[in-house]
Amino acid sequence: QVQLVESGGGLVQAGNSLRLSCVASGDTFSVYAMGWFRQAPGKERESVASISWSGSRTYYADFVKGRFTISRDNAKNTLYLQMNDLNTEDTAVYFCAYIDGAAGPKPDFGAWGQGTQVTVSS
């Protein structure tokens, strides 16, 4: 059974950084495109970033371009999201997920983890 476990969330002040990690169980991580999405209370789920299986292609939502970086280490079955210059609008639960198909601006997310809370204070 596929399992994704996110970590790295927390409470930070605006302007600071966090690095999220997502460790996948099993042996299929390296063949799948992966991504991060987030959900804030009362808001719809938003795709944040996605990455191809090889890591050669990345896509970002406009609201994180230039601030967030998605990366992966297939040898460690781990997906990352480096988040810089955080602002209060970034407060949400962040989920990593497999992508059904290719990475892109609006990926089709498949299985996801339990999420990690990111809270940005002003």
N, C-alpha and C positions, 0 to 999 in steps of 0.2 A: 504494500500500500504506500502510495506516495505521501510524503509528509514534508511540509515546509515550516520552518521555525524562524521567525523574525526576532531580532534583538537590536538594541542600540537606541531605542527611543528614550525620551525623558523630557524634563522641563529645562528650557533654556531661555535666555533673554534675546530679544530681537537683535539681529546683527551677528549672532553667534552661529556655530556650526554643530552638526551632528552627522554621524556616519551610521547608517543602518546596515545590518547584515541579515542574510537569509540563507540558512543551511538546508539543503535538500537531502532527503534520504533516498536510497535506491541508486540505480545506475543509469537513469535516463536523463539526468539533468543536462548533460552536455549536448544532447541532441535537440533540445527544445529552446525556442526563443522564450525569454523571460521578461517580466515587467513588474513595475510597482504601480499600485493605484492607492488612492486615499479616500477616506470618507469622514466628513465632519458631521456633527449632530445637525439634523435638519436639512442636510444638503445631499445632493446626489453624489454617487461615486464618480471620482475623476481619475482618469488615467494620468499618471505622472511621467513615466518614462518606460521605454522598452529597449531591449537589446537582442540582437540576433544570436543564434546558438554559438557562433564563433566569437562574438564580441566585436565584429568588424563594423556593424551598423547599429547606430543608436538613434532614438527618437525621443523628443521631449515635448511636453505641453508648453505652450507659450509662456505660461505663468511661472515656469521654473527655468527656462532657458538662460544660460549664463550663470546660474546659481547652483544647480544640481548636476551631478554626474553619476550615471549608471555604469557599472562595470561588473565583470564576473570573473571567477577563477574556476574553470571547469575541473581542474585537478583537485580542488577542495570542495566541489559541489556547492559553491557559495556565490551568492548574488549580493551586490553592494549598492548603496545609494548614498553618495556623499552630498550633504546638503549644507550649503554655505549661505551666508547673509539671510538667515531665516527671518521671516516676519510673522506677525500674528495671524495672517491669513493662511499660513502653512499649518496651523494647528489642526490635527486630524489623527485618525488611526491610519497607519500606513500598512499596506498588505503587499507581500510579494506573491507572484502568481505565475504559473505556467501559461504560455500563450498557445492557443489552438491555431496553428498556422504560422504566419510570418510576423515578425516585429513590425510595427508601424505606428502612425499617429493615433490610430484608434484600434488597438489590438483587441482580439477576441480572447478574453481571459478565461482560463480553465480553472483548475484547482488552485486554491490559495491557502495561506497559512492563517494563524489566529490573529495576526496583526500586532503592531507595536504603537503605543501612544506617543505622539509628539505634541508637546505643548510649548508654545512660544509666547512669552510674556513681553509686554511693552515696557 
